[in-house]
Amino acid sequence: MIHHRWELDLIVWAVAAALLGVLYLRQRQTRDATLVDAGWGVGVALAAILAAVLGPGDTGHRVLIGTIGALENLRVSWLVLRRHSGTEDSRYAELRRRWQEKGREQLTFAIFYQCQAALAPLLGIVFVLAAFSHRSLGALAWAGAALWLVSVALEQVADAQLSRHRADPANRGKTMRSGLWRYSRHPNYFFQFLTWIAYLLVALEAPWGWLGFVSPLLLLTLVIFVTGIGPSEQRALAHRGDDYRSYQRETSVFVPWFPRK
């Protein structure tokens, strides 16, 4: 049985490092780094599962945080796998070109993969904290479960709406402007962020649970400034130009809100 949070964090990191190490070796063979996104999601899901299995806290808290943490992050990983066409994602192809020019392609990819692994214990703080709660499930935990259900449902709706839009040849070169995408340029990211607020609500019932704020704040930083909104909008501008610029002027970037005229 795990008695200290740092022990559980260390196990989470070791498992994620091993997983991303295997994916790095696969990348060396295939010259395709796209699956690192799926590996990141699986690493976070494993953090939730390990917390649930090894944590010493109340069974209800451990089962709840392990279930909702694993299901959502495995779902995100499955989306990456399903959308992978067999060709390297343009983001990683561009990074590969830049790092090749500097003569340190594989060294930098190795560091990049292990930085992804390091995110698992950092984001997984909220799971570890929840797994150390020794009280029965309370109002905050049930509120977190309800928020998670609503957020995941709306995230799936946003993904489905975008998939239907992209599947219609008549929409080629056109920006998605209906459904949830009428109110936010990135509703899928917004509702994914809310799932992390749900995890936080569960963790707040544990001692030192307030430290769980680290996880949603880190996720929000990554989505807005690193891997999510920025690169996504750059690609949209490159492919759809003025049509997307018009969409940017009219539509909230993240939090759903009524369109501007």
C-alpha positions in Angstrom: 0.0 0.0 0.0 1.2 3.5 -0.9 1.5 5.8 2.2 3.0 9.0 0.7 1.8 11.0 -2.2 5.3 11.4 -3.6 5.6 7.6 -3.9 2.5 7.5 -6.1 3.7 10.4 -8.2 7.0 8.7 -8.7 5.2 5.5 -9.9 3.0 7.5 -12.3 6.1 9.2 -13.7 8.0 5.9 -14.2 5.1 4.2 -16.0 4.6 7.3 -18.3 8.3 7.5 -19.0 8.4 3.8 -20.0 5.3 4.2 -22.3 6.7 7.3 -24.0 10.0 5.7 -24.3 8.5 2.9 -26.3 6.6 5.4 -28.5 9.9 7.3 -29.1 11.5 4.1 -30.3 8.6 3.5 -32.6 9.0 7.1 -33.9 12.6 6.3 -34.8 11.4 3.5 -37.0 8.4 5.0 -38.6 9.6 8.7 -38.8 6.1 9.6 -37.5 5.6 11.3 -34.1 1.9 11.7 -34.4 1.1 9.0 -31.8 2.8 11.0 -29.1 -0.5 12.7 -28.6 -2.2 9.4 -27.9 0.6 8.4 -25.6 0.2 11.5 -23.6 -3.5 10.8 -23.1 -2.8 7.2 -22.1 -0.2 8.3 -19.7 -2.7 10.6 -17.9 -5.3 7.9 -17.9 -2.8 5.5 -16.3 -2.2 8.2 -13.7 -5.9 8.0 -12.7 -5.9 4.2 -12.7 -2.7 3.9 -10.6 -4.1 6.4 -8.1 -7.3 4.4 -7.9 -5.6 1.1 -7.5 -2.7 2.1 -5.2 -4.1 5.0 -3.2 -4.9 4.4 0.5 -8.1 6.5 0.6 -11.8 5.9 0.6 -12.9 3.4 -2.0 -15.6 5.7 -3.3 -13.2 8.5 -4.0 -10.7 6.1 -5.6 -13.2 4.4 -7.9 -14.8 7.7 -8.9 -11.5 9.5 -9.8 -10.1 6.5 -11.4 -13.1 5.9 -13.6 -13.7 9.5 -14.8 -10.0 10.3 -15.2 -9.3 7.1 -17.2 -12.4 7.2 -19.4 -12.0 10.8 -20.6 -8.3 10.6 -21.3 -8.6 7.2 -23.0 -11.4 8.7 -25.2 -9.0 11.6 -26.2 -6.3 9.1 -27.1 -8.7 7.0 -29.1 -9.7 10.1 -31.1 -6.0 10.7 -32.0 -5.6 7.1 -33.1 -8.9 7.1 -35.1 -7.9 10.3 -37.0 -4.4 9.3 -37.7 -4.1 8.9 -41.5 -0.7 7.2 -41.5 1.0 10.4 -42.4 2.8 12.4 -39.8 0.9 15.4 -38.4 2.0 18.6 -39.9 3.0 20.0 -36.5 5.5 17.2 -36.0 6.7 17.2 -39.6 7.6 20.9 -39.3 9.4 20.2 -36.0 11.3 17.4 -37.6 12.4 19.6 -40.4 13.6 22.3 -38.0 15.5 19.9 -35.8 17.0 18.1 -38.8 18.4 21.5 -40.0 20.1 21.9 -36.6 21.5 18.4 -36.6 19.7 17.3 -33.4 16.5 15.7 -34.6 16.4 12.5 -32.6 18.0 14.0 -29.5 15.3 16.7 -29.4 12.5 14.2 -30.1 13.8 12.1 -27.2 13.7 15.1 -24.8 10.3 16.1 -26.2 8.8 12.6 -25.6 10.1 12.5 -22.0 8.7 16.0 -21.4 5.3 14.6 -22.4 5.9 11.8 -19.9 6.6 14.3 -17.2 3.2 15.9 -17.7 1.5 12.7 -16.4 2.5 13.1 -12.7 2.0 16.9 -12.9 -1.5 16.7 -14.3 -2.1 13.6 -12.2 -1.7 15.5 -9.0 -5.4 15.9 -8.9 -5.9 12.1 -9.1 -3.3 11.4 -6.4 -4.9 13.9 -4.0 -8.4 12.4 -4.5 -7.0 8.9 -3.9 -5.8 10.1 -0.4 -9.3 11.2 0.8 -10.4 9.1 3.7 -13.9 10.5 4.0 -17.0 9.2 2.2 -18.1 10.9 -1.1 -19.6 14.3 -0.3 -21.4 17.0 -2.1 -18.3 18.3 -3.9 -17.4 14.9 -5.3 -21.0 14.3 -6.5 -21.0 17.8 -8.1 -17.7 16.8 -9.8 -19.2 13.6 -11.2 -22.2 15.6 -12.5 -20.0 18.2 -14.1 -17.9 15.5 -15.7 -20.9 13.8 -17.3 -22.3 17.1 -18.7 -18.8 18.2 -20.0 -18.0 14.9 -21.6 -21.4 14.7 -23.3 -21.0 18.2 -24.7 -17.4 17.6 -25.7 -18.5 14.6 -27.7 -21.3 16.6 -29.3 -18.7 19.2 -30.4 -16.4 16.5 -31.9 -19.3 14.9 -33.7 -20.5 18.2 -35.2 -17.0 18.9 -36.4 -16.6 15.4 -37.9 -19.9 15.7 -39.8 -18.8 19.1 -41.2 -15.4 17.8 -42.3 -17.0 14.7 -43.9 -19.2 16.8 -46.2 -17.3 17.7 -49.5 -19.4 20.8 -49.8 -17.8 22.2 -46.7 -14.2 22.0 -48.0 -12.5 25.3 -47.2 -15.4 26.5 -45.1 -15.3 27.1 -41.4 -17.6 25.3 -39.0 -20.1 27.9 -37.7 -23.1 26.0 -36.5 -24.0 24.0 -33.3 -21.6 24.6 -30.4 -19.0 26.0 -32.8 -21.3 29.1 -33.3 -20.6 30.1 -29.7 -16.9 29.1 -29.3 -14.1 28.5 -31.8 -12.9 25.6 -29.6 -15.8 24.2 -27.7 -14.1 20.8 -27.5 -11.2 22.3 -25.6 -13.5 24.2 -23.3 -15.5 21.2 -22.3 -12.3 19.2 -21.9 -11.1 21.8 -19.5 -14.3 21.5 -17.5 -13.6 17.8 -17.0 -10.5 18.9 -15.1 -12.5 21.2 -13.0 -14.6 18.1 -12.2 -11.5 16.2 -11.1 -10.6 19.1 -8.9 -14.0 19.1 -7.2 -13.5 15.4 -6.3 -9.9 16.2 -5.0 -11.1 19.1 -2.9 -12.6 16.7 -0.4 -9.1 15.3 0.4 -6.4 16.8 2.7 -4.4 19.3 0.7 -7.0 19.0 -2.0 -6.5 22.7 -2.9 -3.2 21.7 -4.5 -5.3 20.1 -7.2 -5.7 23.5 -8.8 -2.3 22.9 -10.4 -3.8 20.3 -12.7 -6.6 22.3 -14.5 -4.4 25.4 -14.6 -1.6 23.5 -16.2 -4.1 21.9 -18.7 -5.5 25.4 -19.5 -2.0 26.8 -20.1 -1.2 23.9 -22.5 -4.4 24.3 -24.4 -4.3 28.0 -24.8 -0.6 28.7 -25.2 1.2 25.5 -26.3 -0.4 22.5 -28.0 -4.1 23.5 -28.5 -5.6 26.7 -29.7 -2.5 28.4 -31.0 -1.4 25.7 -33.5 -5.0 24.9 -34.4 -5.7 28.5 -35.4 -2.5 28.9 -37.3 -3.5 25.9 -39.4 -7.0 27.2 -39.9 -5.7 30.6 -41.1 -3.3 28.9 -43.5 -6.1 26.8 -45.0 -9.1 29.0 -44.8 -7.6 32.5 -44.7 -10.2 35.4 -44.7 -13.1 33.0 -43.9 -11.4 32.0 -40.7 -10.4 35.6 -39.9 -14.0 36.6 -40.1 -14.9 33.7 -37.8 -12.3 34.9 -35.3 -13.8 38.4 -35.2 -17.3 37.0 -34.7 -16.8 34.1 -32.3 -15.4 33.7 -28.7 -12.1 32.0 -28.7 -12.7 29.6 -25.8 -15.6 30.2 -23.4 -18.9 29.8 -25.3 -20.7 33.1 -25.8 -23.1 34.8 -28.3 -21.5 35.7 -31.6 -20.4 39.3 -32.2 -21.9 41.1 -35.2 
